[in-house]
Structure formats: C-alpha cells, structure tokens
C-alpha cells in the first residue's frame, strides 16, 4: 500500500485530498508515523519530528492515527488477496507477497493477475492506491514494488533480474540493514551490482546463511519460499518516542509504566507468559542505547511488576541524560493455556481483575493500571479510571 495511513485519512476526509498530511500518535504526537506523497514531495519523511516536518512543509496537516480503522482495512485487503490466490504471505500491516504460479491457468499471465490484484485491492479498500512488483522471487518483487509509486506496476522477469538490479542501491534489498551496508561500504559497495561482484564468502563468513541470501537477492536469485503459516511470536514489545529534551524522571517513568502495561495486556490477550523482560532507553546526546535484561517467573503477566523492574533499571543506569525513546520487550514466551489450575486464589482474583480492566480498556480506550491499584495511590477525588497514559500520546504497534 502507498502511504497507507495517510491515504486512509485522505480517503475518509475529502478536504485532505491533494494536501500534505502527516499522521502521528495522537493529536499532539511529536513524530510522524507516515506522511502523504504531497508531504514527501517537500522532503518530509516518516520518522521525522513534527517541528522538522513543518519547517520543510509549513502547510503540513497533522492527523491523529486511527489504528483500529487501519487494521480493519488491512484485514479486508489480505482477505481480498486470497480471493486471487490462496498462497499469501502477510509481510506487514500494509504489505504482502502473493504466489501466483499455480493460478495462471485460472487467471492468466502474472502481469494480468497483478492487474486483477490491484482492482481487488481498490474494491475492498475503498480506492486506496497500491504499488505492485512482479518478479520470480520475493526480494526482487519487493524492490520492483518500490520503483513506481503511487499506484504503479513494475514487472521484472527472472531473466532480466540481474541486469535490472545492477544499479539499484543495496539499501533497497529487504533485510540489508544499516550495519550490513556499513560493512559492505568498506569494500566500496553501493549497488546490488557491486554486491554481486563480491565473492559470496565475504557476506557468508560475516553473516552466515543470511549473508548468502543477501548476495543472491542482489542478483535476483534468492529462493526464499512464501511463509503462509504464522509462527508463534518470539517477543512482544512496545516502544515510544518521548517529547523533545525529556530529562524528567517522572516523565520517563510515566512512559515506561504505559509501555509495561501495554506489554502485559498483550501477553494476557494472547494467553502467553514471558520468561524475560528487556527494558531500554535511547539517550539523546550523545546518541546511545542502554538496557537491562530481567528474568521473570513464568506466571500471570503483571504490568505493575514489570514497571518495578523498569524503575529499578532507571535508578541504576540512568543519570539524568535526555531520553528520546523508551522500549519494553517481553521475550522467552510460552503459552499459558493449561496452567490456570495451578494458580492460587490470589492469582485467580488478579486474573479476574486484569480481565475486567482489559475489557474496559478495549471498549473505552487504553488506560494502563488496574483501577483498584491506582485508586489506592491517588489523592484526586472522583477518580474513575487510571491516568498514567501520557496526555495525547496514544501508542499503537500492530500486533
């Protein structure tokens, strides 16, 4: 999909069409989740601070994200793709690979199937634009899909792949991140053609099987199959960009508490338990990451307990520097099903309490703390719901 969230906003609000739009977390979000092509034409990019974006594009219109709307449209799109072919790999909330090898007798050539897909996506999404790449493998198809935006169609036959990719910057290859690009730059490598001229052992010795994949992908020869089965998650995490120059312990703790409660709520939603918790901060000046790993006893996910560990980490490792980003991630996950009979009576009461809070949050919006816990600490009269969530900063990471 092309500028997916921004395109949805322009679809639903006709007054935004043809204008530069930036989508942020909440009304007063500080960082762009995505932006429309009108904004991109002025140099605005995803991940920019809103004040930087407005410096480049004074007419930028800020819109708060509507995660549930985007998720609903994405679900319809993925189901629409399966109307064309049963072999679909959902790659992200707005990207998918479709294997059409077995559908050609039914639908025609790959190019014709691509046109059918675009028509189907338009139908189920209400006319949203998408770009399609047709190629002999996933990595080349993804590169092709980026070549013509918005609403473009690019075909790279397998016998043309090596030549068509030769001048493509190596950063366009899916999976070739900044660290790999920095490593390859030592060999004077800038394009896929440069990578293809290197011995495969240069990447294989450094990155193993992944290095071999990258070397083949740069030549359009990777053989990675579609992954249609969704593997169990290896981790569940939430992060948040903080307001500029955040150096207040209270502010940082507030954001950490919110992330801990979101992680715990998702673990409960998916009936999972975590064996480890990683808490991290990204410092502003100089840019640096600090973090700590905690061992968790497998049991009922409790955001309050996670937050106590996060606060312990903050007191040990943070020394007053400005923080730009917080991250809380639960790892070593296992399914909790079948373990409820081992819970104590106190655990059963806690499970009921958390279930009630999760239902309230789902219905009325995201809060973070069980009301009984917060009411005991609060000195405000008539408190009816937790208030730990930073005002106006609503966080959503697609599940």
C-alpha positions in Angstrom: 0.0 0.0 0.0 1.2 3.6 -0.7 1.4 5.9 2.3 -1.2 3.6 3.8 -2.3 5.5 7.0 -2.2 8.9 5.2 -4.1 7.5 2.2 -6.8 6.3 4.6 -7.1 9.8 6.1 -7.4 11.4 2.7 -10.0 8.8 1.7 -12.2 9.4 4.7 -11.8 13.2 4.8 -12.1 14.6 1.3 -10.8 18.0 2.4 -7.4 16.4 2.9 -7.0 15.2 -0.7 -4.2 16.7 -2.6 -2.8 18.3 0.6 0.3 17.4 2.7 -0.8 15.2 5.5 1.3 13.7 8.4 -0.1 11.0 10.7 1.1 11.0 14.4 0.3 9.1 17.6 -2.5 11.3 19.0 -3.4 14.9 18.4 -0.2 16.2 19.9 2.2 13.4 18.7 5.7 14.6 18.1 6.9 12.1 15.5 5.4 11.2 12.1 4.3 7.6 11.6 3.8 8.3 7.9 3.0 11.1 5.5 1.2 11.6 2.2 3.0 11.9 -1.1 2.3 15.7 -1.2 4.3 16.0 2.0 7.1 13.7 0.7 7.4 16.0 -2.3 8.5 18.7 0.1 11.2 16.5 1.7 9.1 15.2 4.7 9.9 11.6 5.7 8.4 9.0 8.0 10.1 9.2 11.5 10.6 13.0 11.4 9.8 15.2 14.3 6.7 17.2 13.6 8.6 20.5 14.0 11.2 19.4 11.5 8.5 18.4 9.0 6.7 21.8 9.4 9.9 23.6 8.7 10.2 21.8 5.4 6.4 21.9 4.7 4.7 24.7 6.5 1.3 23.6 5.3 1.6 20.1 6.7 -1.8 18.9 8.2 -1.3 16.8 11.3 -3.8 13.9 11.8 -4.0 11.5 14.8 -3.6 7.9 14.0 -6.7 5.6 14.0 -5.2 2.2 14.5 -8.4 0.2 14.5 -9.6 1.7 11.2 -6.2 0.9 9.6 -6.3 -2.7 11.0 -9.8 -3.3 9.7 -8.9 -2.1 6.2 -5.7 -4.2 6.2 -7.7 -7.3 7.1 -10.1 -6.7 4.2 -7.1 -6.3 1.9 -5.5 -9.5 2.9 -8.7 -11.4 2.6 -9.1 -9.8 -0.9 -5.7 -11.1 -1.9 -6.8 -14.6 -1.0 -9.7 -14.3 -3.5 -7.0 -14.3 -6.2 -4.6 -16.8 -4.8 -4.6 -19.0 -1.6 -0.8 -18.6 -1.3 -0.4 -15.2 0.6 2.3 -14.2 3.0 1.3 -11.2 5.1 4.6 -9.3 5.4 3.4 -6.3 7.4 0.2 -4.4 8.1 0.3 -3.0 4.5 2.5 -5.4 2.6 2.0 -9.0 1.3 3.6 -11.4 -1.1 1.2 -13.4 -3.4 2.4 -16.6 -5.1 0.7 -16.8 -8.5 2.5 -19.8 -10.0 -0.5 -22.1 -9.5 -3.1 -19.6 -10.6 -2.0 -18.8 -14.2 -4.3 -21.4 -15.8 -7.2 -19.8 -14.0 -6.3 -16.1 -14.2 -3.8 -15.7 -17.0 -0.3 -14.2 -17.0 1.4 -12.8 -13.9 1.0 -9.3 -15.3 -2.7 -9.8 -15.8 -3.0 -11.3 -12.3 -1.3 -8.1 -10.9 -3.9 -6.0 -12.6 -6.6 -8.2 -11.0 -5.0 -7.8 -7.6 -4.9 -4.0 -7.9 -8.5 -3.9 -8.9 -9.4 -6.2 -6.0 -7.4 -4.1 -3.5 -9.2 -0.9 -4.8 -12.6 -2.6 -4.3 -12.1 -3.8 -0.8 -10.2 -0.7 0.5 -12.4 2.0 -1.0 -10.0 3.0 -3.7 -6.7 3.2 -1.9 -3.5 3.2 -4.0 -1.1 0.3 -4.1 2.1 -0.5 -5.9 2.8 -4.0 -7.2 6.1 -5.7 -8.2 6.0 -8.8 -10.3 9.2 -11.0 -10.3 10.5 -14.5 -10.0 11.1 -14.3 -6.2 10.1 -12.3 -3.2 13.1 -10.0 -2.8 13.1 -8.8 -6.4 9.3 -8.4 -6.3 9.7 -6.1 -3.3 12.3 -4.0 -5.0 10.1 -3.8 -8.1 7.1 -2.6 -6.0 9.1 0.4 -4.8 10.1 1.5 -8.4 6.8 3.2 -9.3 4.8 4.9 -6.6 2.0 5.6 -6.1 -0.3 3.1 -7.8 2.5 1.7 -10.0 3.1 -1.7 -11.6 6.6 -2.9 -12.4 7.5 -6.3 -13.9 11.0 -7.8 -13.7 11.2 -11.2 -15.5 13.7 -13.6 -13.9 15.9 -13.5 -17.0 16.2 -9.7 -16.7 16.6 -9.5 -12.9 20.4 -9.3 -12.6 20.7 -6.5 -15.2 17.7 -4.6 -13.8 19.0 -4.7 -10.2 22.6 -3.8 -11.1 22.2 -0.1 -10.4 19.7 -0.4 -7.5 21.2 0.9 -4.2 21.9 -2.0 -2.0 19.8 -0.5 0.8 16.7 -1.3 -1.2 17.2 -5.0 -0.7 14.9 -6.3 2.1 16.9 -7.4 5.1 20.0 -5.4 4.2 20.1 -3.0 7.2 22.4 -0.1 8.0 25.0 -2.3 9.8 25.4 -4.6 6.8 25.5 -1.6 4.5 28.3 -0.1 6.6 30.2 -3.3 6.5 29.9 -3.5 2.7 30.9 0.1 2.2 34.4 -0.9 3.3 34.6 -2.8 0.0 33.4 0.2 -2.0 30.0 -1.4 -2.4 27.0 0.9 -3.1 24.7 -1.0 -5.5 23.3 -4.5 -6.0 25.7 -4.9 -8.9 28.6 -4.1 -6.6 27.5 -6.8 -4.2 27.1 -9.4 -7.0 30.8 -8.8 -8.0 32.0 -9.6 -4.4 32.8 -13.2 -3.6 29.8 -14.7 -1.8 32.2 -15.8 1.1 32.6 -12.1 2.1 29.0 -12.0 3.2 28.6 -15.7 4.2 31.6 -15.6 6.6 30.3 -12.5 8.3 26.5 -13.2 8.4 26.2 -16.9 7.7 23.0 -18.1 5.9 21.6 -14.5 5.9 24.7 -13.3 4.1 24.3 -15.9 1.4 20.6 -14.8 1.0 21.7 -11.1 0.6 24.3 -12.0 -2.0 21.7 -14.0 -4.0 19.0 -11.3 -3.5 21.2 -8.6 -5.0 21.3 -10.7 -8.2 17.6 -11.6 -8.2 18.4 -15.2 -7.5 17.2 -15.8 -3.9 14.9 -18.9 -3.4 13.2 -18.0 -0.2 9.7 -19.5 -0.2 6.5 -17.9 0.9 5.7 -18.2 4.6 2.0 -18.7 4.8 1.9 -20.1 8.4 2.2 -17.5 11.1 4.8 -18.6 13.6 4.2 -18.0 17.3 5.7 -14.7 18.4 9.2 -14.7 19.8 8.7 -11.4 21.7 6.1 -8.8 22.5 7.3 -5.3 22.9 6.2 -1.7 22.9 8.2 1.5 22.4 7.5 5.2 22.5 9.2 8.3 21.2 9.3 10.9 24.0 8.8 14.6 23.7 12.0 16.6 22.8 14.6 17.0 25.6 12.8 14.7 28.0 15.0 14.5 31.1 12.4 14.3 33.9 12.4 11.1 35.9 8.6 11.5 36.4 8.0 11.8 32.6 10.3 8.8 31.8 8.7 6.7 34.4 5.2 7.6 33.1 6.1 6.4 29.6 7.8 3.2 31.0 4.7 2.4 33.0 2.5 2.8 30.0 4.7 0.5 27.9 4.9 -2.1 30.7 1.1 -2.2 31.0 0.6 -2.5 27.2 3.1 -5.4 27.1 1.3 -7.1 30.0 -2.1 -6.6 28.4 -1.0 -8.1 25.1 0.5 -11.1 26.8 -2.8 -11.7 28.6 -4.7 -11.1 25.4 -2.8 -13.9 23.6 -2.7 -16.2 26.7 1.1 -16.0 26.9 3.7 -15.8 29.7 7.2 -14.3 29.5 10.4 -15.6 30.9 12.5 -12.4 30.4 11.9 -8.7 30.2 14.2 -6.2 28.4 14.0 -2.5 29.3 15.8 0.0 27.2 16.4 3.7 26.8 17.7 5.7 23.8 19.7 8.7 25.0 19.8 11.9 23.0 23.3 13.4 23.3 25.5 11.6 22.6 23.2 9.1 20.8 23.4 5.9 22.9 21.3 2.9 23.9 21.3 1.5 27.4 19.3 -1.5 28.5 18.9 -4.3 31.0 17.5 -7.9 30.9 15.5 -9.2 33.8 14.4 -12.8 34.4 10.7 -13.1 35.0 8.9 -16.0 36.8 6.5 -17.5 34.3 3.1 -16.6 35.5 0.2 -14.1 35.1 1.6 -11.0 33.2 1.5 -8.1 35.6 2.4 -4.6 34.2 2.9 -3.3 37.7 5.6 -5.9 38.4 7.2 -5.2 35.1 7.2 -1.5 35.9 9.0 -2.1 39.3 11.8 -3.8 37.3 11.9 -0.9 34.8 12.1 1.6 37.6 14.9 -0.4 39.2 16.8 -0.2 35.9 16.2 3.5 35.6 17.6 4.2 39.0 20.7 2.0 38.3 21.6 3.0 34.8 20.1 6.5 34.0 21.9 9.5 35.3 19.8 12.4 34.1 20.5 12.4 30.4 17.9 13.4 27.9 15.9 10.4 26.7 14.4 10.2 23.2 12.9 6.7 23.2 11.8 4.0 25.7 11.3 0.4 24.9 9.9 -2.6 26.9 10.0 -6.1 25.4 8.9 -9.5 26.8 10.8 -12.5 25.5 11.1 -16.3 26.0 7.4 -16.6 25.5 5.3 -19.7 26.2 1.5 -20.4 26.0 -0.2 -20.1 29.4 -3.1 -22.5 28.5 -3.4 -25.4 30.9 -1.7 -23.6 33.7 -4.7 -21.9 35.3 -5.4 -24.9 37.6 -2.0 -24.2 39.3 -2.9 -20.6 40.2 -3.5 -19.7 43.8 -6.7 -18.0 44.9 -4.9 -14.7 44.8 -3.8 -15.3 41.2 -7.3 -16.1 40.3 -8.5 -12.8 41.8 -5.8 -11.0 40.0 -6.7 -12.7 36.7 -10.3 -11.6 37.2 -9.2 -8.0 37.9 -6.9 -7.8 34.9 -9.6 -9.3 32.7 -12.1 -6.6 33.8 -9.5 -3.9 33.2 -8.7 -5.3 29.7 -12.3 -5.3 28.8 -12.8 -1.7 29.9 -9.7 -0.6 28.0 -10.8 -2.4 24.9 -14.2 -0.7 25.0 -13.4 2.8 26.1 -9.7 3.3 25.1 -6.3 2.4 26.5 -5.6 3.0 30.2 -2.9 1.2 31.9 -3.3 0.3 35.6 -5.9 -1.7 37.4 -8.3 0.8 38.9 -8.0 -0.7 42.4 -4.3 -0.2 42.4 -4.4 3.4 41.2 -7.2 4.5 43.5 -5.2 3.5 46.5 -2.4 5.8 45.4 -4.5 8.6 44.0 -5.3 11.7 46.0 -7.6 13.1 43.3 -11.4 13.0 44.1 -13.8 11.1 41.8 -11.1 9.1 40.0 -12.9 6.6 37.8 -10.1 5.5 35.5 -6.3 5.3 35.5 -4.4 8.4 34.4 -0.9 7.1 33.7 -1.2 7.4 29.9 0.7 10.5 28.7 -1.9 13.0 27.6 -2.4 13.0 23.9 0.2 10.3 23.2 -1.6 7.2 22.2 0.6 4.4 21.2 -0.2 1.6 18.8 2.1 -1.0 17.4 0.4 -3.5 15.0 0.0 -6.9 16.6 
